[in-house]
Structure formats: C-alpha cells, structure tokens
Amino acid sequence: MNADDEHIIEAIGKAKVTIKNGKVKEVTEPEIQYCPLFHKHRGIERIDKDIIKENMEFRINDFGMCSKDRIIEMKDFLSFGISETLSTLLEESIIDCAVMVCEGCGTVFVTEKEKAQGIGGRVSALIKTSPIPEIIAKIKEENILNPKTAEIDQIAGTKLAIKKGYKKIAVTIAKSDDAKKLRELEEENKDKGIAIYIFAVHTTGINLNEAKELFKYSDVITSCASKYIRDIGEKKAKLKVGESIPIYASTEKGKKFLEKRIAKIGGISPKKDPKQPNPLI
C-alpha cells in the first residue's frame, strides 16, 4: 500500500470522489441527479452516491483509471466532445500539442490523437493526483510537467510547451482565471508565432462572472450542467454543437475546430427530444 497514492476527481453528478491505491474511498453527495450522457451510455436514470461509486469502480476495472494498469490510448468514445475534437485537430496537424491533465501524471503534453482521447475522454475533472510510475512510463517523463509531483498547472504546462518548441498549442482548462492568463501568455509570445487555443471543460456550477470570462477568453466551451454557460452560449456563441450537452464556439477559430470535427464524423443529426442534465446549476 502506498500512503501517498491519492486521486481526487469531480465526477459524474459533480460529486467529489477520492481514490486511493485503486479503491474508491470516499464519495460526496452529487449536485446533479441526472445526466443524459450517463443515461445513454450506462443506463443511469438517477445519480446517487452508490451509482457514482459503482461507476468509478467500473472505470478502474475497465481501463485502469487511477491505477498502474491505465490504458492511455483509446478510440473515440463520444461522437462529439472536447477530447474527440482535440484528437481530430492533432490528426490533421492543426495543432502541434495539447496540454491536458492525466491522473498519475498531472499536466501532460499530448501529440498523438489516440492519447488525447485516451487521456481526456473517460476521466472527469481531476482536482488532485499523485505520481503513478507505470502511467508516467507510458506517457514518458519528457511529456509531463512534473513527473515527481504530478502537479496540475495548465499555465506552467503551457509555458513549458512553448519552451519545448510547440507553436500551435491547445490547452484544456476548468478555471476562468487560467483562460485569462493563457491569453496574456499568448500576447507575450506572439512575436514567436505562438498560438494558444483554449478549451474550457467541467463548467458545472461556475458563477455568472466566471461564465462571462470563459466566453471572453476561450475558443471552445463545453456546457456540462452549467446554467450560465448555456444562457450565454445561446446568445453569443458563433457555433453550437449538440443539444443535451451543448459545446459552444466563442471564437472563429473555435468554430472552425468544431466544424472540422463535424466533417470528420460526417455530420450530426438533431435529436427529436433532447434531454438536459437536472438540475442545471
């Protein structure tokens, strides 16, 4: 048993889940009781603590989440999502690198499409993680911000990506402050030809000001179960994709990125009766 092995995830239902040594140790009460994605893919009609624990254990057993057995390369999971879009952008060399977050590693640099999907596609927001040597070996130390601590720092990660010579850098963020800092970083490095593309994820529960800031600075924003992201997105987005969990483009670049993904999968058919997360917060 490794006393330092601890991973904290905000998971299905926006519950906080603590995993230690491959076991789910704690689950808090969820703030969301229904998610159409989990209903569709896992048959979950109501989210509660027991369902969340069961789902986390399924992920640990299925692809090794938060364990030495982690599978880091995967095919597309959803037809449309942030990791799927990043995979397409990497495949078509529209971006050089994606700065993402992986359990057991923290902030990582991803240049292969199936790694983008494998790392980001099936793990919810990672709040805290600790090093897992076997995952680090698969991703490789040179592709990790700090393999000794597995820290999560998307700003420091982007700075290091620039130092490594990447020019067209996509970054996943969950904080509006990070979006603003990344735009400042891009401005500081514009003479080097650096372009930073910001993908906002895990927006459930953010306040109105944070939602406004995300639309001001980000390129692509997923709505999750955020009331404010949906309210602003319906009025301001340059493109909306999806109905149950809409993804919004807030810049022309973001619009082109989403259109690339649409073209890749041959279009999207509208749903007759799209269901929403409940409640929206």
BAFI-232279 format. One line per 3 residues: their letters; for each residue z negated, y, x negated of N, C-alpha, C. Coordinates in steps of 0.2 Angstrom, whole numbers, plus 5000, padded with zeros to 4 digits. Layout:
! BAFI-232279
a = Z/Y/X/Z/Y/X/Z/Y/X ~ ... .
***
This chain:
! BAFI-232279
mna = 5000/4994/4996/5000/5000/5000/5000/5006/4996 ~ 5004/5011/4997/5005/5017/4994/5001/5023/4998 ~ 4996/5025/4995/4992/5030/4999/4996/5037/5000 .
dde = 5001/5038/4995/5005/5044/4996/5011/5044/5000 ~ 5012/5038/5003/5018/5037/5007/5017/5039/5014 ~ 5020/5045/5015/5019/5048/5022/5025/5052/5024 .
hii = 5027/5051/5030/5033/5055/5033/5031/5057/5040 ~ 5032/5064/5041/5031/5067/5047/5037/5069/5050 ~ 5039/5067/5056/5045/5068/5060/5044/5071/5066 .
eai = 5048/5076/5068/5048/5078/5075/5053/5075/5078 ~ 5052/5070/5083/5056/5065/5085/5058/5066/5092 ~ 5061/5061/5095/5063/5061/5102/5057/5064/5107 .
gka = 5059/5069/5111/5054/5072/5115/5050/5077/5112 ~ 5052/5079/5106/5049/5084/5101/5041/5082/5101 ~ 5040/5076/5100/5033/5073/5098/5033/5073/5090 .
kvt = 5027/5074/5087/5026/5073/5080/5024/5066/5079 ~ 5028/5063/5074/5027/5056/5073/5025/5055/5065 ~ 5020/5052/5064/5018/5050/5057/5019/5043/5055 .
ikn = 5023/5042/5050/5024/5035/5047/5022/5034/5040 ~ 5018/5029/5039/5015/5028/5033/5017/5020/5031 ~ 5019/5019/5025/5021/5013/5022/5025/5008/5028 .
gkv = 5030/5012/5031/5034/5008/5035/5031/5007/5042 ~ 5025/5010/5044/5022/5009/5050/5021/5015/5054 ~ 5022/5015/5060/5020/5021/5064/5013/5022/5065 .
kev = 5010/5027/5062/5003/5028/5063/5000/5033/5068 ~ 5004/5038/5070/5002/5042/5075/5008/5045/5079 ~ 5007/5046/5085/5012/5049/5089/5009/5054/5094 .
tep = 5011/5061/5094/5008/5066/5098/5012/5066/5105 ~ 5009/5069/5110/5012/5069/5116/5019/5073/5116 ~ 5024/5070/5119/5030/5074/5119/5030/5080/5123 .
eiq = 5034/5085/5122/5035/5091/5126/5041/5090/5130 ~ 5046/5085/5129/5052/5084/5133/5051/5077/5136 ~ 5052/5076/5143/5051/5070/5146/5058/5066/5147 .
ycp = 5063/5070/5146/5070/5066/5147/5075/5069/5143 ~ 5079/5065/5139/5084/5067/5135/5090/5063/5137 ~ 5096/5066/5139/5102/5062/5141/5105/5057/5136 .
lfh = 5104/5059/5129/5107/5055/5124/5103/5049/5123 ~ 5096/5049/5124/5092/5043/5123/5093/5039/5130 ~ 5094/5042/5135/5096/5038/5141/5102/5034/5140 .
khr = 5107/5038/5138/5114/5034/5137/5114/5029/5132 ~ 5111/5030/5126/5111/5026/5120/5106/5020/5120 ~ 5100/5022/5123/5094/5017/5123/5092/5015/5129 .
gie = 5094/5018/5135/5092/5017/5142/5085/5019/5143 ~ 5083/5025/5140/5076/5028/5141/5077/5033/5146 ~ 5073/5031/5152/5073/5036/5158/5068/5041/5157 .
rid = 5062/5039/5154/5057/5044/5154/5053/5043/5147 ~ 5052/5048/5143/5050/5048/5137/5042/5049/5137 ~ 5039/5044/5134/5031/5045/5133/5029/5042/5126 .
kdi = 5023/5042/5125/5021/5040/5118/5023/5033/5116 ~ 5022/5029/5121/5024/5022/5119/5031/5021/5118 ~ 5035/5024/5122/5043/5024/5121/5045/5027/5114 .
ike = 5041/5032/5112/5043/5035/5106/5041/5031/5100 ~ 5035/5028/5100/5033/5023/5095/5038/5017/5095 ~ 5040/5014/5100/5045/5009/5101/5051/5011/5098 .
nme = 5054/5017/5099/5060/5020/5096/5060/5021/5089 ~ 5054/5023/5086/5053/5024/5079/5053/5017/5076 ~ 5050/5012/5079/5049/5006/5076/5056/5002/5076 .
fri = 5060/5004/5081/5067/5001/5081/5071/5004/5075 ~ 5070/5011/5074/5074/5014/5068/5072/5011/5062 ~ 5065/5010/5061/5063/5007/5055/5066/5000/5054 .
ndf = 5066/4996/5059/5069/4989/5058/5077/4989/5058 ~ 5080/4994/5061/5087/4994/5062/5090/4996/5056 ~ 5088/5002/5053/5092/5004/5047/5087/5007/5042 .
gmc = 5081/5005/5042/5076/5006/5037/5073/5013/5036 ~ 5073/5016/5042/5071/5023/5041/5064/5023/5038 ~ 5063/5028/5034/5056/5029/5030/5054/5023/5026 .
skd = 5059/5019/5024/5057/5013/5020/5062/5012/5014 ~ 5060/5007/5010/5064/5006/5004/5071/5002/5006 ~ 5071/5000/5012/5077/4997/5015/5082/5001/5018 .
rii = 5081/5008/5018/5085/5013/5021/5093/5012/5020 ~ 5097/5012/5025/5104/5012/5024/5106/5019/5025 ~ 5110/5021/5019/5111/5028/5019/5119/5030/5021 .
emk = 5123/5025/5022/5130/5026/5023/5131/5023/5030 ~ 5134/5027/5035/5135/5024/5041/5141/5027/5044 ~ 5144/5024/5049/5150/5026/5053/5147/5031/5058 .
dfl = 5152/5035/5061/5150/5040/5066/5145/5036/5072 ~ 5140/5040/5073/5135/5037/5079/5137/5040/5085 ~ 5138/5047/5086/5140/5050/5092/5147/5052/5091 .
sfg = 5150/5054/5096/5157/5057/5096/5157/5064/5093 ~ 5151/5067/5095/5151/5074/5093/5144/5076/5091 ~ 5142/5078/5085/5136/5080/5083/5137/5084/5077 .
ise = 5131/5087/5074/5131/5090/5068/5133/5086/5062 ~ 5130/5080/5061/5132/5076/5056/5139/5073/5056 ~ 5141/5072/5062/5148/5070/5063/5153/5075/5061 .
tls = 5151/5081/5063/5156/5087/5061/5156/5088/5053 ~ 5150/5088/5050/5149/5088/5043/5153/5083/5039 ~ 5153/5077/5042/5157/5071/5039/5165/5073/5039 .
tll = 5167/5075/5045/5174/5077/5046/5176/5083/5041 ~ 5171/5088/5040/5173/5093/5035/5173/5091/5028 ~ 5169/5086/5026/5169/5083/5020/5175/5079/5019 .
ees = 5177/5075/5024/5183/5070/5023/5189/5074/5022 ~ 5189/5080/5025/5195/5084/5025/5195/5090/5019 ~ 5190/5089/5015/5189/5094/5009/5188/5101/5012 .
iid = 5186/5102/5018/5185/5109/5020/5178/5112/5017 ~ 5174/5108/5016/5168/5109/5012/5167/5105/5006 ~ 5164/5107/5001/5163/5104/4994/5156/5099/4995 .
cav = 5151/5102/4999/5145/5099/4998/5141/5101/5005 ~ 5137/5096/5007/5132/5098/5012/5125/5097/5010 ~ 5121/5103/5011/5114/5102/5009/5110/5100/5015 .
mvc = 5107/5094/5015/5104/5091/5020/5097/5089/5019 ~ 5094/5085/5023/5087/5083/5022/5087/5075/5023 ~ 5084/5072/5019/5083/5064/5020/5076/5062/5018 .
egc = 5073/5058/5023/5067/5055/5021/5067/5051/5015 ~ 5061/5052/5011/5061/5049/5005/5064/5053/4999 ~ 5067/5058/5001/5071/5062/4995/5069/5070/4996 .
gtv = 5069/5072/5003/5068/5079/5004/5075/5082/5004 ~ 5076/5088/5001/5083/5091/5001/5088/5088/4997 ~ 5094/5086/4999/5099/5082/4996/5105/5086/4996 .
fvt = 5110/5084/4991/5117/5086/4991/5121/5080/4993 ~ 5125/5081/4998/5130/5076/5000/5137/5078/5000 ~ 5141/5074/4997/5148/5075/4996/5152/5070/4999 .
eke = 5149/5064/5002/5153/5059/5005/5152/5059/5012 ~ 5157/5058/5016/5157/5058/5023/5152/5053/5026 ~ 5152/5047/5024/5148/5042/5027/5140/5043/5025 .
kaq = 5139/5046/5019/5132/5048/5018/5130/5054/5022 ~ 5134/5058/5024/5132/5064/5028/5130/5061/5035 ~ 5134/5056/5037/5132/5053/5044/5126/5049/5043 .
gig = 5126/5045/5038/5120/5040/5037/5113/5044/5036 ~ 5114/5049/5033/5108/5053/5031/5105/5057/5037 ~ 5110/5061/5041/5109/5065/5046/5109/5063/5053 .
grv = 5113/5057/5054/5115/5055/5061/5109/5052/5065 ~ 5104/5049/5062/5100/5045/5066/5092/5046/5064 ~ 5091/5052/5061/5084/5054/5060/5083/5061/5062 .
sal = 5078/5062/5066/5076/5068/5069/5074/5073/5064 ~ 5071/5078/5066/5069/5084/5061/5063/5081/5057 ~ 5064/5081/5050/5059/5079/5045/5055/5085/5043 .
ikt = 5048/5085/5045/5044/5090/5043/5041/5089/5036 ~ 5040/5083/5035/5037/5082/5028/5039/5075/5026 ~ 5040/5074/5019/5041/5067/5017/5039/5066/5010 .
spi = 5039/5060/5008/5036/5059/5001/5041/5054/4997 ~ 5041/5054/4991/5047/5050/4987/5047/5043/4989 ~ 5053/5040/4990/5053/5033/4991/5059/5031/4985 .
pei = 5056/5028/4980/5061/5027/4974/5067/5023/4976 ~ 5067/5018/4981/5073/5015/4982/5078/5019/4986 ~ 5076/5024/4990/5081/5028/4993/5084/5033/4988 .
iak = 5079/5036/4984/5081/5040/4978/5087/5037/4974 ~ 5086/5031/4972/5091/5027/4968/5097/5027/4972 ~ 5097/5026/4978/5104/5026/4982/5107/5032/4982 .
ike = 5103/5038/4983/5106/5044/4983/5108/5047/4976 ~ 5104/5045/4972/5104/5047/4965/5100/5054/4963 ~ 5096/5054/4958/5092/5059/4957/5096/5066/4956 .
eni = 5102/5066/4953/5106/5072/4952/5108/5075/4959 ~ 5107/5071/4964/5109/5074/4971/5103/5076/4975 ~ 5097/5076/4972/5091/5078/4975/5088/5084/4972 .
lnp = 5085/5088/4976/5082/5095/4974/5076/5093/4969 ~ 5072/5089/4972/5066/5087/4968/5064/5080/4969 ~ 5067/5075/4965/5065/5068/4966/5058/5066/4965 .
kta = 5054/5070/4961/5047/5069/4960/5043/5071/4966 ~ 5044/5076/4970/5040/5078/4975/5043/5077/4982 ~ 5050/5076/4983/5054/5075/4989/5053/5081/4993 .
eid = 5052/5087/4990/5051/5093/4994/5057/5095/4998 ~ 5056/5098/5004/5061/5101/5009/5061/5108/5008 ~ 5067/5111/5005/5068/5118/5004/5075/5119/5004 .
qia = 5078/5121/5009/5085/5122/5010/5088/5128/5006 ~ 5084/5133/5005/5086/5139/5001/5086/5137/4994 ~ 5081/5134/4991/5081/5132/4984/5087/5126/4983 .
gtk = 5088/5122/4988/5093/5117/4988/5100/5120/4987 ~ 5101/5126/4991/5107/5129/4991/5108/5133/4984 ~ 5103/5136/4982/5104/5139/4975/5106/5134/4970 .
lai = 5103/5128/4970/5104/5123/4965/5111/5120/4966 ~ 5114/5120/4972/5121/5118/4974/5125/5123/4971 ~ 5124/5129/4971/5128/5134/4968/5128/5133/4960 .
kkg = 5122/5132/4958/5122/5131/4950/5126/5125/4948 ~ 5126/5120/4953/5130/5114/4951/5138/5115/4952 ~ 5140/5121/4954/5147/5122/4954/5150/5122/4961 .
ykk = 5146/5120/4966/5149/5119/4973/5151/5126/4975 ~ 5156/5127/4979/5158/5134/4981/5158/5134/4989 ~ 5160/5129/4992/5160/5129/5000/5155/5124/5002 .
iav = 5149/5127/5004/5143/5124/5005/5140/5124/5012 ~ 5140/5119/5015/5137/5118/5022/5129/5117/5021 ~ 5125/5120/5025/5118/5119/5025/5115/5118/5032 .
tia = 5111/5113/5033/5108/5112/5039/5101/5115/5039 ~ 5099/5119/5044/5093/5122/5044/5090/5122/5051 ~ 5083/5122/5051/5080/5122/5058/5076/5129/5059 .
ksd = 5076/5133/5054/5072/5140/5054/5077/5146/5054 ~ 5076/5150/5059/5080/5156/5059/5079/5160/5052 ~ 5073/5160/5049/5072/5164/5043/5076/5161/5037 .
dak = 5077/5154/5037/5082/5151/5032/5089/5154/5033 ~ 5091/5154/5040/5098/5157/5041/5099/5164/5038 ~ 5094/5168/5039/5095/5175/5036/5095/5175/5029 .
klr = 5090/5171/5026/5090/5170/5018/5096/5168/5015 ~ 5099/5163/5019/5106/5160/5016/5111/5165/5017 ~ 5112/5169/5022/5117/5175/5022/5116/5180/5016 .
ele = 5109/5181/5015/5108/5186/5009/5110/5182/5002 ~ 5109/5176/5002/5111/5172/4996/5119/5172/4995 ~ 5122/5171/5001/5129/5171/5001/5132/5178/4998 .
een = 5129/5183/5001/5131/5190/4999/5130/5191/4991 ~ 5124/5189/4989/5123/5190/4982/5128/5186/4977 ~ 5131/5181/4980/5135/5177/4976/5143/5177/4978 .
kdk = 5144/5182/4982/5151/5182/4985/5156/5184/4979 ~ 5154/5187/4973/5159/5188/4968/5161/5181/4964 ~ 5157/5176/4966/5158/5170/4963/5162/5165/4967 .
gia = 5164/5168/4973/5168/5164/4978/5164/5159/4982 ~ 5158/5161/4983/5153/5156/4986/5154/5157/4994 ~ 5155/5152/4998/5155/5152/5005/5149/5148/5007 .
iyi = 5145/5150/5012/5139/5146/5014/5140/5146/5022 ~ 5140/5139/5024/5141/5138/5031/5135/5135/5034 ~ 5132/5139/5039/5125/5137/5042/5126/5133/5048 .
fav = 5122/5127/5048/5122/5123/5054/5115/5123/5056 ~ 5113/5125/5062/5106/5126/5065/5105/5119/5069 ~ 5100/5116/5067/5098/5110/5071/5091/5110/5073 .
htt = 5089/5105/5078/5082/5104/5080/5080/5111/5083 ~ 5083/5114/5088/5081/5120/5090/5076/5120/5096 ~ 5074/5114/5099/5070/5114/5104/5063/5117/5103 .
gin = 5062/5122/5108/5055/5125/5108/5055/5132/5104 ~ 5061/5134/5101/5061/5140/5097/5060/5146/5102 ~ 5058/5152/5100/5057/5158/5104/5064/5162/5105 .
lne = 5064/5167/5109/5070/5170/5110/5072/5174/5104 ~ 5067/5177/5100/5070/5181/5094/5073/5176/5089 ~ 5070/5170/5088/5072/5165/5084/5079/5163/5086 .
ake = 5080/5162/5092/5087/5160/5095/5092/5166/5094 ~ 5090/5172/5095/5095/5178/5093/5096/5178/5086 ~ 5092/5177/5081/5093/5177/5074/5098/5171/5072 .
lfk = 5097/5165/5075/5101/5160/5074/5108/5161/5076 ~ 5109/5164/5081/5116/5166/5083/5119/5172/5079 ~ 5114/5176/5076/5117/5181/5072/5119/5179/5065 .
ysd = 5116/5174/5062/5117/5171/5055/5121/5165/5055 ~ 5120/5160/5060/5123/5153/5059/5130/5153/5061 ~ 5133/5148/5059/5140/5146/5061/5140/5142/5067 .
vit = 5136/5136/5067/5136/5131/5072/5129/5130/5074 ~ 5127/5130/5080/5121/5129/5083/5121/5123/5088 ~ 5116/5118/5087/5115/5113/5092/5110/5115/5097 .
sca = 5111/5114/5104/5106/5117/5108/5100/5113/5109 ~ 5100/5106/5108/5094/5102/5109/5092/5103/5116 ~ 5085/5104/5117/5082/5106/5123/5080/5113/5124 .
sky = 5084/5117/5120/5082/5124/5120/5085/5128/5125 ~ 5080/5131/5129/5082/5136/5135/5086/5142/5132 ~ 5083/5145/5127/5086/5151/5124/5092/5150/5121 .
ird = 5093/5145/5117/5100/5144/5114/5105/5143/5119 ~ 5104/5139/5124/5109/5139/5130/5110/5145/5133 ~ 5105/5149/5135/5106/5156/5138/5111/5160/5134 .
ige = 5109/5161/5127/5113/5165/5123/5120/5162/5122 ~ 5120/5155/5121/5126/5152/5119/5132/5153/5125 ~ 5129/5152/5131/5134/5153/5137/5137/5160/5137 .
kka = 5134/5165/5134/5136/5172/5135/5140/5174/5128 ~ 5138/5171/5122/5140/5174/5116/5145/5169/5112 ~ 5144/5163/5113/5147/5158/5109/5155/5158/5109 .
klk = 5158/5157/5103/5165/5158/5103/5168/5151/5105 ~ 5164/5146/5105/5166/5139/5107/5160/5135/5109 ~ 5161/5132/5115/5155/5127/5117/5158/5120/5117 .
vge = 5155/5115/5114/5157/5108/5115/5152/5104/5118 ~ 5153/5100/5123/5148/5096/5126/5144/5100/5131 ~ 5141/5096/5136/5138/5099/5142/5131/5097/5142 .
sip = 5129/5090/5141/5122/5088/5141/5118/5091/5136 ~ 5121/5091/5130/5118/5094/5124/5123/5098/5120 ~ 5124/5104/5123/5130/5108/5120/5129/5110/5113 .
iya = 5134/5110/5109/5135/5113/5102/5139/5119/5103 ~ 5136/5125/5100/5140/5131/5100/5142/5134/5093 ~ 5148/5137/5093/5150/5140/5088/5149/5148/5088 .
ste = 5146/5150/5084/5144/5158/5084/5148/5162/5080 ~ 5153/5159/5076/5157/5162/5071/5164/5159/5072 ~ 5169/5163/5070/5176/5160/5070/5176/5154/5065 .
kgk = 5173/5154/5060/5173/5148/5055/5170/5142/5059 ~ 5164/5143/5062/5161/5138/5066/5165/5135/5071 ~ 5169/5140/5075/5174/5137/5080/5179/5133/5077 .
kfl = 5182/5135/5071/5187/5130/5068/5184/5124/5066 ~ 5177/5124/5063/5174/5117/5062/5174/5113/5068 ~ 5172/5115/5073/5171/5111/5079/5178/5109/5082 .
ekr = 5183/5113/5081/5190/5111/5083/5192/5106/5079 ~ 5191/5106/5072/5193/5100/5068/5190/5094/5070 ~ 5183/5094/5072/5180/5088/5074/5183/5085/5081 .
iak = 5185/5090/5085/5188/5088/5092/5195/5085/5090 ~ 5199/5088/5086/5205/5085/5084/5204/5078/5081 ~ 5199/5077/5077/5198/5071/5073/5197/5065/5078 .
igg = 5193/5067/5084/5192/5061/5089/5196/5061/5095 ~ 5201/5065/5094/5207/5065/5100/5205/5069/5106 ~ 5200/5074/5105/5198/5077/5111/5192/5075/5115 .
isp = 5189/5079/5119/5183/5077/5123/5184/5078/5130 ~ 5182/5073/5134/5183/5073/5141/5177/5076/5145 ~ 5178/5080/5149/5172/5083/5153/5168/5078/5157 .
kkd = 5162/5078/5157/5158/5074/5162/5158/5076/5169 ~ 5158/5072/5173/5158/5074/5181/5151/5076/5183 ~ 5146/5073/5180/5139/5075/5182/5134/5075/5176 .
pkq = 5135/5081/5171/5131/5081/5165/5124/5082/5167 ~ 5120/5078/5163/5113/5078/5164/5110/5082/5159 ~ 5104/5086/5160/5101/5090/5155/5095/5087/5153 .
pnp = 5092/5089/5147/5085/5087/5145/5081/5090/5150 ~ 5075/5087/5150/5070/5090/5155/5063/5090/5152 ~ 5059/5095/5152/5061/5102/5153/5065/5105/5148 .
li = 5068/5111/5149/5071/5115/5144/5066/5120/5141 ~ 5064/5120/5135/5059/5124/5133/5061/5129/5127 .
***
